[in-house]
Amino acid sequence: MNLFQKALGYVARSIGLTDPRLTQAVGGRMTTTGEVVSTASVLGLASAWACVNLLAGTIASLPLMVYRTRGGARVVATDHPLYMILHNSPNADQTAVDFWEFICACIELGGNAYAEIIRSSDGRVIALSVPIAPEIMTVRRLRDGSLQYEWSDNGIRLVAAQENMLHIRGFGGNPLGGLSTLSFGRQTFGLAQAIERASGDTFRNGVRPSGLLKTADTLTLDQRKQAEELLQEKFAGAINAGRPMLLDRGMDWVQLSISPEDAQMLQSRAFSVEEVCRFFGVPPFMVGHTEKTTSWGTGLEQQTLGFQKFTLRRRLKRIEQALAKQLLSPADRQAGIVIEFNLEGLLRGDSGARASFYQQMLSNGVMTINEVRALENLAPVEGGEVPRMQMQNVPINQISPGLEQSGTSA
């Protein structure tokens, strides 16, 4: 490394643009709030956990399909070797949902996802290894222009060439790796952690009193101690709520409401939820934060369409293109093999919406009866493969004489 590269590295570290994976491996990175931000600490935030769980779980639950183009139409290529790997089970230890959920969580938090490509002797892809944690991976550009991947597994140094590593990059577009959400959002995550810690310290052991006992006379130490013990014994706890209290010697009970400081803390916690959601691109209402209404429409279908269009689409396209570029051979591309997620289940409407859609598709001859029945998991019927069209809008000069005399139309 020359002097110029060292200077750039020093500047990057000083402004916080260095890759956080090395610091995360030893426990995370310190923020201005004094909180250490790491994968574990960020996932300890309910809002961050909900965002990552929503994105990773939704994408992992979508079927990843391998299609082949035949006669201008696409059919599912169940006979292709990649179909079983991507759709059913990438390796001996994980299902497709397990694998893709881990991959998507790595992309959301670390900006990168890695899995070693296992090939046969003839170069055919036969499996994908269990995903490798981004914080233990190092990517470098070699002199020949190729990329080299290096990581450690139980103290054993492992190295893989570019053609043997599935690398799905997050936002950023850098060939060496995507931008880490943990790195660029560490101040926001650190602030959210600090707010959670402060609220926990404030309300630890129920130290906030619900009211004050005011007396006209000054109490001795013994009287004060006796009064406190009596209150704790008879009136503390939810089980004693509503019990009548007998006061004498000019005593008066003053009920306390929430203080402005506590109200401000609650507002800060709500704001931290919105800030975390902004980093992951998730609408707050989708993680249970319902203080504000959504502008994505009033119906569940409209909200789902908005989530798919503005949040999921680029993530799905990023995965699809990475798989096509790194797993498909030139022969596959020439044969019209494509890899895509099936969004049909995500966009599936209720029974009324589906009935209206099927009616339009059937009446215009776009779909057949058996195609509709297949979508509803029903068995085909005889004669259901023929497209049908309604004939009520035929030209007037094509009406048959018999129908014209009876005053009806076809």
Sequence and secondary structure as in RCSB ss.txt:
>XXXX:A:sequence
MNLFQKALGYVARSIGLTDPRLTQAVGGRMTTTGEVVSTASVLGLASAWACVNLLAGTIASLPLMVYRTRGGARV
VATDHPLYMILHNSPNADQTAVDFWEFICACIELGGNAYAEIIRSSDGRVIALSVPIAPEIMTVRRLRDGSLQYE
WSDNGIRLVAAQENMLHIRGFGGNPLGGLSTLSFGRQTFGLAQAIERASGDTFRNGVRPSGLLKTADTLTLDQRK
QAEELLQEKFAGAINAGRPMLLDRGMDWVQLSISPEDAQMLQSRAFSVEEVCRFFGVPPFMVGHTEKTTSWGTGL
EQQTLGFQKFTLRRRLKRIEQALAKQLLSPADRQAGIVIEFNLEGLLRGDSGARASFYQQMLSNGVMTINEVRAL
ENLAPVEGGEVPRMQMQNVPINQISPGLEQSGTSA
>XXXX:A:secstr
  HHHHHHHHHHHHHT S THHHHHTT EE TTS EE HHHHHTSHHHHHHHHHHHHHHHHS EEEEEEETTEEE
E TTSHHHIIIII SSSS  HHHHHHHHHHHHHHHSEEEEEEEE TTS EEEE S B GGG EEEE TTS EEEE
EEETTEEEEEEGGGEEEEE TT  TT    HHHHTHHHHHHHHHHHHHHHHHTGGG S SEEEE SS   HHHHH
HHHHHHHHHH SGGGTT      TT EEEE    HHHHHHHHHHHHHHHHHHHHHT  GGGGT  SS  SS SSH
HHHHHHHIIIIIHHHHHHHHHHHHHHH  HHHHHTTEEEEE  TTTT   HHHHHHHHHHHHHBTSS HHHHHHH
TT    TTTTS  B  TT  GGGS HHHHHHT   
